[in-house]
Amino acid sequence: MDETWLYHYDLETKQQSIEWRHSGSPHPEKFRLQKSAGKLLASIFWDQNGILLIDYLPKGHTMNAEYYLSLLVKLKDILKEKLRRKITKWALFLHDNAPAHRALAT
C-alpha cells in the first residue's frame, strides 16, 4: 500500500497560446500564478499480481483512522473475492507508520 499526491494543471491548448509576432522578436515569458489547479490523494493497494484497489480521497476530507479503516474493509472484500478459491488463513500487509495507519482502530 502506498499513498501519493496527484497534481493536476489547467493547461492552455495550442490554439489558446498562439500569438502573432515578428520573427526577430523574443518569445514572451509565461508565468504560472499557482502551482496546480488542484491536488488529490490517491491510495493504492497491490499484490504480486497487480493493483487491487485505487482510492481517491474526496475533496475536503482528511485521511484519518476512520477513513483508512473503511479502505481496509474495501480491501478485505476485494481479497475475499480474489482468494475465494484459495485456502489461506492470513495475509501479510505492509504499510508505513502514518498516524492513520498506527491508530488503535486500524
C-alpha positions in Angstrom: 0.0 0.0 0.0 1.2 3.5 -0.7 -0.3 7.0 -0.9 0.7 9.8 -3.3 -0.4 13.3 -4.1 -1.6 13.8 -7.7 -1.5 17.3 -9.0 -3.5 18.5 -12.0 -3.0 21.6 -14.0 -5.2 23.8 -16.3 -3.1 23.7 -19.5 -3.6 26.1 -22.4 -4.5 24.5 -25.7 -2.2 25.1 -28.6 -4.9 27.4 -30.1 -5.0 29.5 -26.9 -1.3 30.0 -26.8 -0.9 31.2 -30.4 0.2 34.8 -30.9 1.4 36.8 -33.8 4.9 38.3 -33.6 7.8 39.2 -35.8 10.5 36.6 -36.5 13.2 38.6 -34.6 11.1 39.4 -31.5 11.7 37.5 -28.3 9.4 34.8 -27.1 7.1 36.1 -24.3 7.6 34.8 -20.8 4.7 32.9 -19.3 4.1 32.9 -15.6 2.1 30.4 -13.7 0.1 32.0 -11.0 -0.5 28.9 -9.0 1.4 25.6 -8.7 -1.6 23.5 -9.7 -5.3 23.7 -10.2 -5.7 21.1 -7.5 -4.4 18.0 -5.9 -5.8 14.7 -5.0 -4.6 12.0 -2.6 -4.5 8.5 -4.1 -4.2 5.4 -2.0 -3.1 2.3 -4.0 -3.2 -1.3 -2.8 -1.5 -4.0 -4.8 -0.2 -7.6 -4.6 2.3 -9.6 -6.6 -0.2 -9.9 -9.5 -1.1 -6.2 -9.8 -3.3 -3.4 -8.5 -6.1 -4.4 -6.2 -7.7 -1.0 -5.2 -7.1 2.6 -6.1 -9.0 5.1 -3.9 -9.1 8.9 -4.3 -9.7 10.9 -1.1 -12.7 13.1 -1.7 -12.1 16.9 -1.7 -12.4 18.4 1.8 -11.8 15.1 3.6 -8.9 14.1 5.7 -7.0 10.8 5.8 -7.7 9.7 9.4 -8.1 6.4 11.1 -11.8 6.1 10.3 -11.4 6.7 6.6 -8.4 4.4 6.5 -10.3 1.7 8.2 -13.1 2.0 5.6 -10.4 1.4 2.9 -9.2 -1.7 4.7 -12.8 -3.0 4.7 -13.0 -2.4 1.0 -9.6 -4.2 0.5 -10.8 -7.1 2.7 -13.9 -7.6 0.4 -11.7 -7.5 -2.7 -9.3 -10.0 -1.2 -12.1 -12.3 -0.2 -13.4 -12.3 -3.8 -10.0 -12.7 -5.3 -8.9 -15.5 -2.9 -12.2 -17.3 -2.8 -10.9 -20.5 -4.3 -7.6 -20.4 -2.5 -7.3 -21.6 1.1 -5.5 -19.1 3.2 -5.9 -18.0 6.8 -3.9 -14.8 6.8 -2.3 -12.2 4.6 0.9 -10.2 5.2 0.1 -6.5 5.0 2.8 -3.8 4.7 2.1 -0.1 5.3 4.1 2.8 6.7 3.8 4.4 10.1 1.5 7.3 9.2 -0.8 8.4 12.2 -3.9 6.9 10.5 -2.1 3.6 10.0 -0.9 3.4 13.6 -4.3 4.3 15.2 -5.8 1.7 17.6 -8.9 1.3 15.5 -6.8 0.5 12.5 
